[in-house]
Amino acid sequence: MEETMSIFDFLPPEEAEKHKPKKSTDWKWTMAEDYPKEKNGLNVFSCFACGGGSTMGYKLAGCEVLGCCEIDPKMNEVYVKNHHPKYNFLMDIREFNALPNEEIPAELFDLDILDGSPPCTTFSMAGQREESWGKKKKFREGQKEQTLDDLSFVFIDTVKKLKPKTVIMENVEGLLLGEAFDYVQKIYTQMRAAGYRMHHWLLKGENMGVPQTRHRVFFIAIRNDLNTDPRELDMTFNYKAITYGEIKSGVGKAVKSAQCNRLLNLATREDKRFIDIFARLGEKERCFGQKIAWEENVLQTITATMTYYRGTEKTKISLEDIIHAQTFPEDYCFPEMKWDIVTYFCGMSVPPIMIKRIVTRLIEQGVYDYAKSV
């Protein structure tokens, strides 16, 4: 058989090695063994902390996470159990912003990184989008009546209050699409007024060593006095995509629904979701959140409300599959090891490895060099 040549075969060995996709193995880890023993001197406070996906990423990068602000009591309870924050604010971020400064620990006014992932249901391409903007209703995030589409601006109020050196804010890909991009322009305007230079990137989990096609917008803002322009940062990542077959483990949950079993038995390896099967059969398209995993493919985005099936075994994917795909640690304490609960906590959180990659890259490019002289 004739050997296939690649572009790397025509480059000098050192140059070829530099440009080849890296192989990621750190998607499988534990909190007990894999947090660095030595810290890098950077401190972080996390807003909209959820299950602590971002928090774990910062810790993996060597940061000290001082605490969090989280609105959901159940989510906060799990966060505290896993991450033991020094400062824990169980409240709406609007309430946090209204606190007198003297009621906030002095450490939080000297942050290296303020982290925030404002809930994104109203910007998701799978949701109602424009129809829900500006409307106060009870969203699952927080379990109380609130508006979600203005939370990025509420978070900027937190930035103005705490004045951190840098800000990392994450949101869904849908924020860049259609009318939602007006929000992005307002975010830039308000962040500039707060005294920050900012830039955003659409980052893809599969390029960052995350075993799923999770695409998210990351805004990085740097306080003006640090004299660093985020537009000059390199946020390209070149990791080899991790297929489902590489992370597949554990036993899948049996499927009880006759309709689901029918569709799984009709599925071909070209079908990624149940709606693909319906379309091929000429039936009404439905079951938009039902996805199919094949060993040769990278898993599609893990979301809080999706259902994922193994195309080969005709079962749901295993709990281990969900945890590994989200790059959660194997010793994370979920409220219960039940499929829906693990899916919800993972789907609502930022994959820790994404944050680890971003912070490591910022450190490598000298954004936090000031910390070395302290």
MARZADREN-403651 format. One record per residue (C-alpha): residue in three letters; x, y, z. Coordinates in steps of 0.1 Angstrom, whole numbers, plus 5000, padded with zeros to 4 digits. Example, Ala and Ser with C-alpha at 12.3 -4.5 7.8 and 13.67 -1.06 7.14 Angstrom:
// MARZADREN-403651
tipa = ALA&x = 5123&y = 4955&z = 5078 $
tipa = SER&x = 5137&y = 4989&z = 5071 $
This chain:
// MARZADREN-403651
tipa = MET&x = 5000&y = 5000&z = 5000 $
tipa = GLU&x = 5013&y = 5034&z = 4991 $
tipa = GLU&x = 5021&y = 5056&z = 5021 $
tipa = THR&x = 5001&y = 5088&z = 5025 $
tipa = MET&x = 5023&y = 5119&z = 5029 $
tipa = SER&x = 5013&y = 5149&z = 5049 $
tipa = ILE&x = 5026&y = 5185&z = 5049 $
tipa = PHE&x = 5046&y = 5178&z = 5081 $
tipa = ASP&x = 5068&y = 5154&z = 5061 $
tipa = PHE&x = 5082&y = 5183&z = 5041 $
tipa = LEU&x = 5092&y = 5204&z = 5071 $
tipa = PRO&x = 5123&y = 5202&z = 5092 $
tipa = PRO&x = 5117&y = 5178&z = 5122 $
tipa = GLU&x = 5117&y = 5206&z = 5148 $
tipa = GLU&x = 5093&y = 5227&z = 5127 $
tipa = ALA&x = 5070&y = 5197&z = 5119 $
tipa = GLU&x = 5068&y = 5188&z = 5156 $
tipa = LYS&x = 5058&y = 5223&z = 5165 $
tipa = HIS&x = 5029&y = 5224&z = 5141 $
tipa = LYS&x = 5015&y = 5189&z = 5146 $
tipa = PRO&x = 4983&y = 5186&z = 5166 $
tipa = LYS&x = 4991&y = 5179&z = 5203 $
tipa = LYS&x = 4976&y = 5148&z = 5219 $
tipa = SER&x = 4956&y = 5155&z = 5250 $
tipa = THR&x = 4954&y = 5131&z = 5279 $
tipa = ASP&x = 4945&y = 5154&z = 5307 $
tipa = TRP&x = 4907&y = 5150&z = 5301 $
tipa = LYS&x = 4909&y = 5121&z = 5325 $
tipa = TRP&x = 4919&y = 5134&z = 5360 $
tipa = THR&x = 4911&y = 5137&z = 5397 $
tipa = MET&x = 4910&y = 5166&z = 5421 $
tipa = ALA&x = 4929&y = 5145&z = 5446 $
tipa = GLU&x = 4959&y = 5139&z = 5424 $
tipa = ASP&x = 4961&y = 5165&z = 5396 $
tipa = TYR&x = 4958&y = 5199&z = 5411 $
tipa = PRO&x = 4994&y = 5214&z = 5410 $
tipa = LYS&x = 5011&y = 5214&z = 5444 $
tipa = GLU&x = 5027&y = 5248&z = 5437 $
tipa = LYS&x = 5005&y = 5278&z = 5430 $
tipa = ASN&x = 5013&y = 5304&z = 5403 $
tipa = GLY&x = 5003&y = 5334&z = 5426 $
tipa = LEU&x = 4972&y = 5344&z = 5407 $
tipa = ASN&x = 4939&y = 5347&z = 5425 $
tipa = VAL&x = 4904&y = 5343&z = 5410 $
tipa = PHE&x = 4868&y = 5350&z = 5420 $
tipa = SER&x = 4841&y = 5332&z = 5400 $
tipa = CYS&x = 4806&y = 5345&z = 5393 $
tipa = PHE&x = 4777&y = 5323&z = 5380 $
tipa = ALA&x = 4799&y = 5296&z = 5394 $
tipa = CYS&x = 4775&y = 5267&z = 5388 $
tipa = GLY&x = 4791&y = 5233&z = 5395 $
tipa = GLY&x = 4826&y = 5248&z = 5393 $
tipa = GLY&x = 4838&y = 5239&z = 5358 $
tipa = SER&x = 4857&y = 5272&z = 5355 $
tipa = THR&x = 4869&y = 5269&z = 5391 $
tipa = MET&x = 4885&y = 5235&z = 5384 $
tipa = GLY&x = 4901&y = 5249&z = 5353 $
tipa = TYR&x = 4917&y = 5277&z = 5372 $
tipa = LYS&x = 4929&y = 5254&z = 5399 $
tipa = LEU&x = 4944&y = 5230&z = 5372 $
tipa = ALA&x = 4963&y = 5260&z = 5359 $
tipa = GLY&x = 4977&y = 5267&z = 5394 $
tipa = CYS&x = 4955&y = 5296&z = 5404 $
tipa = GLU&x = 4940&y = 5302&z = 5438 $
tipa = VAL&x = 4902&y = 5305&z = 5436 $
tipa = LEU&x = 4891&y = 5326&z = 5465 $
tipa = GLY&x = 4854&y = 5320&z = 5462 $
tipa = CYS&x = 4822&y = 5324&z = 5442 $
tipa = CYS&x = 4788&y = 5340&z = 5437 $
tipa = GLU&x = 4760&y = 5316&z = 5428 $
tipa = ILE&x = 4722&y = 5321&z = 5428 $
tipa = ASP&x = 4710&y = 5285&z = 5429 $
tipa = PRO&x = 4710&y = 5270&z = 5464 $
tipa = LYS&x = 4713&y = 5234&z = 5452 $
tipa = MET&x = 4741&y = 5241&z = 5428 $
tipa = ASN&x = 4759&y = 5262&z = 5454 $
tipa = GLU&x = 4757&y = 5234&z = 5479 $
tipa = VAL&x = 4775&y = 5211&z = 5454 $
tipa = TYR&x = 4800&y = 5238&z = 5446 $
tipa = VAL&x = 4809&y = 5242&z = 5483 $
tipa = LYS&x = 4812&y = 5205&z = 5488 $
tipa = ASN&x = 4836&y = 5201&z = 5460 $
tipa = HIS&x = 4856&y = 5233&z = 5460 $
tipa = HIS&x = 4855&y = 5246&z = 5497 $
tipa = PRO&x = 4856&y = 5283&z = 5488 $
tipa = LYS&x = 4870&y = 5308&z = 5513 $
tipa = TYR&x = 4843&y = 5333&z = 5503 $
tipa = ASN&x = 4808&y = 5320&z = 5493 $
tipa = PHE&x = 4781&y = 5344&z = 5482 $
tipa = LEU&x = 4748&y = 5326&z = 5477 $
tipa = MET&x = 4728&y = 5353&z = 5460 $
tipa = ASP&x = 4718&y = 5369&z = 5428 $
tipa = ILE&x = 4748&y = 5388&z = 5413 $
tipa = ARG&x = 4726&y = 5419&z = 5414 $
tipa = GLU&x = 4725&y = 5416&z = 5452 $
tipa = PHE&x = 4762&y = 5411&z = 5453 $
tipa = ASN&x = 4768&y = 5443&z = 5434 $
tipa = ALA&x = 4745&y = 5461&z = 5458 $
tipa = LEU&x = 4765&y = 5451&z = 5489 $
tipa = PRO&x = 4785&y = 5479&z = 5506 $
tipa = ASN&x = 4822&y = 5476&z = 5498 $
tipa = GLU&x = 4830&y = 5472&z = 5535 $
tipa = GLU&x = 4810&y = 5439&z = 5535 $
tipa = ILE&x = 4832&y = 5424&z = 5508 $
tipa = PRO&x = 4866&y = 5409&z = 5517 $
tipa = ALA&x = 4895&y = 5432&z = 5508 $
tipa = GLU&x = 4911&y = 5403&z = 5488 $
tipa = LEU&x = 4883&y = 5406&z = 5462 $
tipa = PHE&x = 4893&y = 5441&z = 5454 $
tipa = ASP&x = 4928&y = 5429&z = 5443 $
tipa = LEU&x = 4919&y = 5401&z = 5419 $
tipa = ASP&x = 4941&y = 5389&z = 5391 $
tipa = ILE&x = 4911&y = 5373&z = 5374 $
tipa = LEU&x = 4873&y = 5379&z = 5377 $
tipa = ASP&x = 4856&y = 5349&z = 5361 $
tipa = GLY&x = 4820&y = 5349&z = 5348 $
tipa = SER&x = 4797&y = 5327&z = 5327 $
tipa = PRO&x = 4764&y = 5345&z = 5326 $
tipa = PRO&x = 4735&y = 5320&z = 5320 $
tipa = CYS&x = 4730&y = 5318&z = 5283 $
tipa = THR&x = 4696&y = 5301&z = 5276 $
tipa = THR&x = 4682&y = 5332&z = 5258 $
tipa = PHE&x = 4711&y = 5333&z = 5233 $
tipa = SER&x = 4712&y = 5296&z = 5226 $
tipa = MET&x = 4704&y = 5286&z = 5190 $
tipa = ALA&x = 4683&y = 5258&z = 5205 $
tipa = GLY&x = 4661&y = 5282&z = 5225 $
tipa = GLN&x = 4635&y = 5309&z = 5218 $
tipa = ARG&x = 4662&y = 5336&z = 5215 $
tipa = GLU&x = 4647&y = 5370&z = 5205 $
tipa = GLU&x = 4613&y = 5360&z = 5218 $
tipa = SER&x = 4626&y = 5357&z = 5254 $
tipa = TRP&x = 4649&y = 5388&z = 5255 $
tipa = GLY&x = 4640&y = 5413&z = 5281 $
tipa = LYS&x = 4613&y = 5391&z = 5296 $
tipa = LYS&x = 4613&y = 5382&z = 5333 $
tipa = LYS&x = 4605&y = 5346&z = 5338 $
tipa = LYS&x = 4615&y = 5316&z = 5359 $
tipa = PHE&x = 4645&y = 5300&z = 5341 $
tipa = ARG&x = 4660&y = 5268&z = 5353 $
tipa = GLU&x = 4692&y = 5287&z = 5360 $
tipa = GLY&x = 4687&y = 5301&z = 5395 $
tipa = GLN&x = 4653&y = 5286&z = 5400 $
tipa = LYS&x = 4637&y = 5321&z = 5403 $
tipa = GLU&x = 4622&y = 5348&z = 5382 $
tipa = GLN&x = 4648&y = 5369&z = 5365 $
tipa = THR&x = 4659&y = 5382&z = 5331 $
tipa = LEU&x = 4690&y = 5365&z = 5316 $
tipa = ASP&x = 4699&y = 5385&z = 5285 $
tipa = ASP&x = 4711&y = 5415&z = 5306 $
tipa = LEU&x = 4733&y = 5395&z = 5329 $
tipa = SER&x = 4765&y = 5402&z = 5309 $
tipa = PHE&x = 4759&y = 5439&z = 5317 $
tipa = VAL&x = 4752&y = 5431&z = 5353 $
tipa = PHE&x = 4785&y = 5412&z = 5354 $
tipa = ILE&x = 4802&y = 5443&z = 5340 $
tipa = ASP&x = 4788&y = 5462&z = 5370 $
tipa = THR&x = 4807&y = 5436&z = 5391 $
tipa = VAL&x = 4838&y = 5444&z = 5371 $
tipa = LYS&x = 4833&y = 5481&z = 5378 $
tipa = LYS&x = 4829&y = 5473&z = 5415 $
tipa = LEU&x = 4859&y = 5450&z = 5420 $
tipa = LYS&x = 4882&y = 5464&z = 5393 $
tipa = PRO&x = 4901&y = 5431&z = 5387 $
tipa = LYS&x = 4933&y = 5432&z = 5366 $
tipa = THR&x = 4917&y = 5408&z = 5340 $
tipa = VAL&x = 4883&y = 5395&z = 5332 $
tipa = ILE&x = 4874&y = 5362&z = 5315 $
tipa = MET&x = 4837&y = 5359&z = 5305 $
tipa = GLU&x = 4822&y = 5329&z = 5286 $
tipa = ASN&x = 4790&y = 5326&z = 5267 $
tipa = VAL&x = 4773&y = 5305&z = 5239 $
tipa = GLU&x = 4782&y = 5307&z = 5202 $
tipa = GLY&x = 4747&y = 5321&z = 5195 $
tipa = LEU&x = 4758&y = 5354&z = 5211 $
tipa = LEU&x = 4777&y = 5361&z = 5178 $
tipa = LEU&x = 4748&y = 5353&z = 5155 $
tipa = GLY&x = 4720&y = 5375&z = 5142 $
tipa = GLU&x = 4705&y = 5403&z = 5163 $
tipa = ALA&x = 4723&y = 5390&z = 5193 $
tipa = PHE&x = 4756&y = 5406&z = 5181 $
tipa = ASP&x = 4742&y = 5439&z = 5192 $
tipa = TYR&x = 4747&y = 5427&z = 5227 $
tipa = VAL&x = 4784&y = 5420&z = 5219 $
tipa = GLN&x = 4788&y = 5456&z = 5207 $
tipa = LYS&x = 4772&y = 5469&z = 5239 $
tipa = ILE&x = 4795&y = 5446&z = 5260 $
tipa = TYR&x = 4825&y = 5462&z = 5243 $
tipa = THR&x = 4812&y = 5497&z = 5248 $
tipa = GLN&x = 4805&y = 5491&z = 5285 $
tipa = MET&x = 4838&y = 5474&z = 5291 $
tipa = ARG&x = 4857&y = 5502&z = 5275 $
tipa = ALA&x = 4838&y = 5527&z = 5297 $
tipa = ALA&x = 4849&y = 5506&z = 5328 $
tipa = GLY&x = 4885&y = 5510&z = 5319 $
tipa = TYR&x = 4893&y = 5478&z = 5300 $
tipa = ARG&x = 4906&y = 5467&z = 5266 $
tipa = MET&x = 4888&y = 5436&z = 5254 $
tipa = HIS&x = 4887&y = 5411&z = 5226 $
tipa = HIS&x = 4867&y = 5379&z = 5220 $
tipa = TRP&x = 4873&y = 5345&z = 5204 $
tipa = LEU&x = 4851&y = 5317&z = 5194 $
tipa = LEU&x = 4869&y = 5287&z = 5208 $
tipa = LYS&x = 4862&y = 5251&z = 5200 $
tipa = GLY&x = 4866&y = 5224&z = 5225 $
tipa = GLU&x = 4877&y = 5197&z = 5200 $
tipa = ASN&x = 4907&y = 5219&z = 5192 $
tipa = MET&x = 4916&y = 5223&z = 5229 $
tipa = GLY&x = 4918&y = 5187&z = 5239 $
tipa = VAL&x = 4881&y = 5185&z = 5251 $
tipa = PRO&x = 4863&y = 5153&z = 5239 $
tipa = GLN&x = 4833&y = 5171&z = 5225 $
tipa = THR&x = 4824&y = 5198&z = 5199 $
tipa = ARG&x = 4817&y = 5225&z = 5225 $
tipa = HIS&x = 4819&y = 5259&z = 5209 $
tipa = ARG&x = 4819&y = 5289&z = 5232 $
tipa = VAL&x = 4827&y = 5327&z = 5230 $
tipa = PHE&x = 4853&y = 5339&z = 5254 $
tipa = PHE&x = 4858&y = 5375&z = 5262 $
tipa = ILE&x = 4891&y = 5385&z = 5277 $
tipa = ALA&x = 4894&y = 5420&z = 5291 $
tipa = ILE&x = 4926&y = 5436&z = 5305 $
tipa = ARG&x = 4926&y = 5467&z = 5327 $
tipa = ASN&x = 4941&y = 5497&z = 5309 $
tipa = ASP&x = 4969&y = 5503&z = 5334 $
tipa = LEU&x = 4985&y = 5469&z = 5326 $
tipa = ASN&x = 4993&y = 5481&z = 5291 $
tipa = THR&x = 4985&y = 5448&z = 5274 $
tipa = ASP&x = 4962&y = 5447&z = 5243 $
tipa = PRO&x = 4942&y = 5415&z = 5242 $
tipa = ARG&x = 4939&y = 5418&z = 5204 $
tipa = GLU&x = 4976&y = 5408&z = 5202 $
tipa = LEU&x = 4970&y = 5376&z = 5221 $
tipa = ASP&x = 4973&y = 5343&z = 5203 $
tipa = MET&x = 4943&y = 5321&z = 5213 $
tipa = THR&x = 4946&y = 5294&z = 5186 $
tipa = PHE&x = 4948&y = 5259&z = 5199 $
tipa = ASN&x = 4959&y = 5228&z = 5180 $
tipa = TYR&x = 4950&y = 5196&z = 5198 $
tipa = LYS&x = 4942&y = 5164&z = 5181 $
tipa = ALA&x = 4904&y = 5158&z = 5181 $
tipa = ILE&x = 4894&y = 5131&z = 5206 $
tipa = THR&x = 4868&y = 5106&z = 5193 $
tipa = TYR&x = 4841&y = 5090&z = 5214 $
tipa = GLY&x = 4858&y = 5057&z = 5210 $
tipa = GLU&x = 4889&y = 5070&z = 5229 $
tipa = ILE&x = 4869&y = 5080&z = 5260 $
tipa = LYS&x = 4842&y = 5054&z = 5259 $
tipa = SER&x = 4839&y = 5034&z = 5291 $
tipa = GLY&x = 4814&y = 5021&z = 5317 $
tipa = VAL&x = 4780&y = 5006&z = 5311 $
tipa = GLY&x = 4753&y = 5025&z = 5292 $
tipa = LYS&x = 4718&y = 5028&z = 5306 $
tipa = ALA&x = 4691&y = 5006&z = 5290 $
tipa = VAL&x = 4666&y = 5024&z = 5268 $
tipa = LYS&x = 4630&y = 5017&z = 5278 $
tipa = SER&x = 4611&y = 5038&z = 5252 $
tipa = ALA&x = 4598&y = 5017&z = 5223 $
tipa = GLN&x = 4601&y = 5048&z = 5200 $
tipa = CYS&x = 4638&y = 5053&z = 5210 $
tipa = ASN&x = 4646&y = 5017&z = 5204 $
tipa = ARG&x = 4629&y = 5018&z = 5170 $
tipa = LEU&x = 4650&y = 5048&z = 5160 $
tipa = LEU&x = 4683&y = 5034&z = 5173 $
tipa = ASN&x = 4677&y = 5002&z = 5154 $
tipa = LEU&x = 4671&y = 5023&z = 5122 $
tipa = ALA&x = 4701&y = 5045&z = 5128 $
tipa = THR&x = 4731&y = 5045&z = 5104 $
tipa = ARG&x = 4765&y = 5059&z = 5111 $
tipa = GLU&x = 4756&y = 5090&z = 5092 $
tipa = ASP&x = 4729&y = 5098&z = 5117 $
tipa = LYS&x = 4741&y = 5122&z = 5144 $
tipa = ARG&x = 4706&y = 5129&z = 5160 $
tipa = PHE&x = 4672&y = 5114&z = 5160 $
tipa = ILE&x = 4659&y = 5142&z = 5137 $
tipa = ASP&x = 4684&y = 5129&z = 5110 $
tipa = ILE&x = 4666&y = 5096&z = 5111 $
tipa = PHE&x = 4632&y = 5112&z = 5109 $
tipa = ALA&x = 4643&y = 5133&z = 5079 $
tipa = ARG&x = 4657&y = 5103&z = 5062 $
tipa = LEU&x = 4624&y = 5084&z = 5067 $
tipa = GLY&x = 4603&y = 5113&z = 5056 $
tipa = GLU&x = 4587&y = 5116&z = 5090 $
tipa = LYS&x = 4580&y = 5148&z = 5110 $
tipa = GLU&x = 4612&y = 5160&z = 5126 $
tipa = ARG&x = 4612&y = 5160&z = 5164 $
tipa = CYS&x = 4633&y = 5150&z = 5194 $
tipa = PHE&x = 4658&y = 5178&z = 5187 $
tipa = GLY&x = 4678&y = 5170&z = 5219 $
tipa = GLN&x = 4683&y = 5133&z = 5212 $
tipa = LYS&x = 4719&y = 5127&z = 5200 $
tipa = ILE&x = 4737&y = 5095&z = 5188 $
tipa = ALA&x = 4773&y = 5087&z = 5196 $
tipa = TRP&x = 4795&y = 5067&z = 5172 $
tipa = GLU&x = 4830&y = 5056&z = 5181 $
tipa = GLU&x = 4847&y = 5073&z = 5152 $
tipa = ASN&x = 4831&y = 5107&z = 5158 $
tipa = VAL&x = 4838&y = 5135&z = 5184 $
tipa = LEU&x = 4808&y = 5138&z = 5207 $
tipa = GLN&x = 4785&y = 5167&z = 5200 $
tipa = THR&x = 4781&y = 5193&z = 5228 $
tipa = ILE&x = 4770&y = 5180&z = 5262 $
tipa = THR&x = 4741&y = 5201&z = 5273 $
tipa = ALA&x = 4720&y = 5201&z = 5304 $
tipa = THR&x = 4689&y = 5188&z = 5288 $
tipa = MET&x = 4701&y = 5165&z = 5260 $
tipa = THR&x = 4699&y = 5127&z = 5258 $
tipa = TYR&x = 4728&y = 5109&z = 5243 $
tipa = TYR&x = 4727&y = 5073&z = 5230 $
tipa = ARG&x = 4753&y = 5048&z = 5220 $
tipa = GLY&x = 4747&y = 5040&z = 5183 $
tipa = THR&x = 4765&y = 5006&z = 5186 $
tipa = GLU&x = 4750&y = 4992&z = 5218 $
tipa = LYS&x = 4716&y = 5010&z = 5215 $
tipa = THR&x = 4719&y = 5023&z = 5251 $
tipa = LYS&x = 4723&y = 5057&z = 5266 $
tipa = ILE&x = 4760&y = 5067&z = 5270 $
tipa = SER&x = 4774&y = 5060&z = 5304 $
tipa = LEU&x = 4779&y = 5084&z = 5333 $
tipa = GLU&x = 4817&y = 5080&z = 5328 $
tipa = ASP&x = 4813&y = 5091&z = 5292 $
tipa = ILE&x = 4795&y = 5123&z = 5302 $
tipa = ILE&x = 4821&y = 5131&z = 5330 $
tipa = HIS&x = 4850&y = 5125&z = 5306 $
tipa = ALA&x = 4835&y = 5144&z = 5277 $
tipa = GLN&x = 4830&y = 5174&z = 5300 $
tipa = THR&x = 4865&y = 5169&z = 5314 $
tipa = PHE&x = 4851&y = 5168&z = 5349 $
tipa = PRO&x = 4873&y = 5150&z = 5375 $
tipa = GLU&x = 4865&y = 5114&z = 5382 $
tipa = ASP&x = 4862&y = 5121&z = 5420 $
tipa = TYR&x = 4837&y = 5150&z = 5416 $
tipa = CYS&x = 4809&y = 5147&z = 5442 $
tipa = PHE&x = 4775&y = 5149&z = 5424 $
tipa = PRO&x = 4744&y = 5150&z = 5445 $
tipa = GLU&x = 4735&y = 5116&z = 5431 $
tipa = MET&x = 4752&y = 5094&z = 5404 $
tipa = LYS&x = 4720&y = 5095&z = 5383 $
tipa = TRP&x = 4720&y = 5101&z = 5345 $
tipa = ASP&x = 4699&y = 5133&z = 5346 $
tipa = ILE&x = 4717&y = 5148&z = 5375 $
tipa = VAL&x = 4752&y = 5142&z = 5361 $
tipa = THR&x = 4741&y = 5155&z = 5327 $
tipa = TYR&x = 4726&y = 5186&z = 5342 $
tipa = PHE&x = 4757&y = 5195&z = 5363 $
tipa = CYS&x = 4781&y = 5188&z = 5334 $
tipa = GLY&x = 4760&y = 5205&z = 5308 $
tipa = MET&x = 4756&y = 5237&z = 5328 $
tipa = SER&x = 4793&y = 5240&z = 5335 $
tipa = VAL&x = 4824&y = 5252&z = 5315 $
tipa = PRO&x = 4847&y = 5222&z = 5307 $
tipa = PRO&x = 4876&y = 5227&z = 5331 $
tipa = ILE&x = 4902&y = 5219&z = 5304 $
tipa = MET&x = 4890&y = 5248&z = 5283 $
tipa = ILE&x = 4897&y = 5272&z = 5312 $
tipa = LYS&x = 4930&y = 5255&z = 5319 $
tipa = ARG&x = 4941&y = 5260&z = 5283 $
tipa = ILE&x = 4931&y = 5297&z = 5282 $
tipa = VAL&x = 4948&y = 5307&z = 5315 $
tipa = THR&x = 4979&y = 5287&z = 5307 $
tipa = ARG&x = 4981&y = 5305&z = 5274 $
tipa = LEU&x = 4977&y = 5339&z = 5290 $
tipa = ILE&x = 5005&y = 5331&z = 5315 $
tipa = GLU&x = 5028&y = 5319&z = 5287 $
tipa = GLN&x = 5022&y = 5352&z = 5268 $
tipa = GLY&x = 5032&y = 5373&z = 5298 $
tipa = VAL&x = 4999&y = 5388&z = 5307 $
tipa = TYR&x = 5006&y = 5381&z = 5344 $
tipa = ASP&x = 5043&y = 5388&z = 5344 $
tipa = TYR&x = 5036&y = 5415&z = 5370 $
tipa = ALA&x = 5029&y = 5387&z = 5395 $
tipa = LYS&x = 5065&y = 5374&z = 5392 $
tipa = SER&x = 5079&y = 5406&z = 5408 $
tipa = VAL&x = 5056&y = 5406&z = 5438 $
